[in-house]
Amino acid sequence: MKPSYLLIILASIIIVSSIMIGALFPVELMFSVEPRYWYVVYVAGSIIETQSVPLYIIMWRVSSLLFLSWLSAVIIYIIKPLVTADALSVIIGLAFIVFNYLYLFTIGIPISFYPFIMIFHTIGHPLTYIDMGQVMAAYVAWRLLSLRRRGLLRMVF
């Protein structure tokens, strides 16, 4: 089996398992001190509390797991510069970009995007965050150009 097929299979396993884990398990408990018993849904400028898990929470879970997977691939590449780890970080980065923006567009609040930052226009003051989707897109473009310059893009993909 060619290395590119193994890379695609490995990336697919990581992405599909992140989707399944994010949909089935409360991943946010890894990042918080106390459990949540209700969630917030934004509808027409108002806040509604619900006990069912909204779609944007599932998208956030998946994008968080993909970010951790991407970080693991980057750490592996830093420790031992393998082309496979580099290409895997690109594929997982692309999946992170997709699920990050699915998360942002399913929240239901107005969002303004600027270069590398985004502003949530919620009730009260606007909240400014670093747009990790744009940061990841810059990383993916940089690594693809690096792979192409070294002539490894055709070998991997």
C-alpha positions as CSV (number, residue, x, y, z in Angstrom):
1,M,0.0,0.0,0.0
2,K,1.4,3.4,-0.9
3,P,2.2,5.8,1.9
4,S,-0.3,8.3,0.6
5,Y,-3.2,5.8,1.1
6,L,-2.0,5.1,4.6
7,L,-1.9,8.8,5.4
8,I,-5.4,9.3,4.1
9,I,-6.7,6.3,6.1
10,L,-5.0,7.6,9.3
11,A,-6.3,11.1,8.8
12,S,-9.8,9.7,8.1
13,I,-9.7,7.6,11.3
14,I,-8.7,10.7,13.3
15,I,-11.4,12.9,11.8
16,V,-14.2,10.3,12.0
17,S,-13.3,9.4,15.6
18,S,-13.3,13.1,16.5
19,I,-16.7,13.5,15.0
20,M,-18.1,10.4,16.8
21,I,-16.6,11.3,20.2
22,G,-17.7,15.0,19.8
23,A,-21.3,13.9,19.0
24,L,-21.6,11.3,21.7
25,F,-19.5,12.5,24.7
26,P,-19.4,15.7,26.7
27,V,-15.9,16.7,25.8
28,E,-16.2,20.1,27.5
29,L,-15.9,18.4,30.9
30,M,-12.2,18.0,30.1
31,F,-11.8,21.8,29.9
32,S,-14.1,22.9,32.7
33,V,-14.3,22.6,36.5
34,E,-18.0,21.9,36.8
35,P,-20.5,20.1,34.6
36,R,-23.2,21.9,32.6
37,Y,-26.8,21.0,33.1
38,W,-28.2,23.4,30.6
39,Y,-27.0,25.0,27.4
40,V,-27.7,28.4,25.8
41,V,-29.2,28.9,22.3
42,Y,-29.3,32.3,20.7
43,V,-32.5,33.0,18.8
44,A,-33.3,36.4,17.2
45,G,-31.2,38.4,19.7
46,S,-32.4,36.6,22.8
47,I,-31.0,33.8,24.9
48,I,-32.9,30.6,25.5
49,E,-31.8,27.9,27.9
50,T,-32.2,24.3,26.9
51,Q,-31.1,20.9,28.3
52,S,-30.6,19.3,24.9
53,V,-27.2,19.7,23.3
54,P,-27.3,22.3,20.5
55,L,-25.6,21.7,17.2
56,Y,-23.0,24.4,17.8
57,I,-21.8,22.6,21.0
58,I,-21.2,19.4,19.0
59,M,-19.3,21.4,16.3
60,W,-17.2,23.0,19.1
61,R,-16.4,19.6,20.6
62,V,-15.3,18.2,17.2
63,S,-13.2,21.3,16.4
64,S,-11.6,21.1,19.9
65,L,-10.7,17.5,19.4
66,L,-9.3,18.2,15.9
67,F,-7.2,21.0,17.3
68,L,-5.7,18.7,19.9
69,S,-5.1,16.1,17.2
70,W,-3.4,18.8,15.0
71,L,-1.3,19.9,18.0
72,S,-0.2,16.3,18.5
73,A,0.8,16.0,14.9
74,V,2.8,19.2,15.0
75,I,4.6,18.0,18.2
76,I,5.4,14.7,16.5
77,Y,6.8,16.7,13.5
78,I,8.9,18.9,15.8
79,I,10.3,15.9,17.6
80,K,11.0,13.9,14.4
81,P,10.5,15.8,11.1
82,L,8.6,13.2,9.1
83,V,6.8,14.1,5.9
84,T,3.9,12.0,7.1
85,A,3.4,14.0,10.3
86,D,3.7,17.2,8.3
87,A,1.1,16.1,5.8
88,L,-1.2,14.8,8.6
89,S,-1.1,18.1,10.3
90,V,-2.2,19.8,7.0
91,I,-5.1,17.4,6.6
92,I,-6.2,17.7,10.2
93,G,-5.8,21.4,10.0
94,L,-8.1,21.5,7.0
95,A,-10.7,19.5,8.9
96,F,-10.3,21.9,11.9
97,I,-11.0,24.9,9.6
98,V,-14.2,23.3,8.4
99,F,-15.6,22.4,11.8
100,N,-14.4,25.6,13.4
101,Y,-16.5,27.6,10.9
102,L,-19.4,25.2,11.2
103,Y,-19.3,25.9,14.9
104,L,-19.1,29.7,14.4
105,F,-22.0,29.8,11.9
106,T,-24.3,27.6,14.0
107,I,-24.0,29.7,17.2
108,G,-26.7,32.0,15.9
109,I,-25.2,35.4,16.8
110,P,-23.8,38.0,14.5
111,I,-20.0,37.7,14.0
112,S,-17.7,40.2,12.4
113,F,-14.5,38.8,10.8
114,Y,-11.3,40.7,10.5
115,P,-7.8,39.6,9.7
116,F,-7.0,37.0,12.4
117,I,-9.7,38.3,14.8
118,M,-13.4,37.9,15.1
119,I,-16.0,39.9,17.1
120,F,-19.1,38.2,18.6
121,H,-21.9,40.7,18.9
122,T,-23.8,39.2,21.8
123,I,-26.1,40.8,24.4
124,G,-23.9,43.3,26.2
125,H,-20.4,44.2,25.0
126,P,-18.9,42.8,21.9
127,L,-16.4,40.0,22.5
128,T,-13.1,39.9,20.6
129,Y,-11.3,36.6,19.9
130,I,-8.5,35.3,17.8
131,D,-9.9,33.6,14.8
132,M,-8.2,30.2,14.9
133,G,-9.7,29.3,11.6
134,Q,-7.7,32.0,9.8
135,V,-4.6,31.1,11.8
136,M,-4.9,27.5,10.8
137,A,-5.5,28.5,7.2
138,A,-2.2,30.4,7.3
139,Y,-0.4,27.4,8.8
140,V,-1.9,25.0,6.2
141,A,-0.9,27.3,3.3
142,W,2.6,27.7,4.7
143,R,3.1,23.9,5.1
144,L,1.6,23.2,1.7
145,L,4.0,25.6,0.1
146,S,6.9,24.1,2.1
147,L,5.9,20.6,1.0
148,R,5.6,21.8,-2.6
149,R,9.0,23.6,-2.5
150,R,10.7,20.5,-1.3
151,G,9.0,18.4,-4.0
152,L,7.2,16.2,-1.5
153,L,3.7,17.3,-2.3
154,R,3.3,14.8,-5.2
155,M,4.9,12.1,-3.1
156,V,2.5,12.5,-0.2
157,F,-0.7,13.3,-1.9
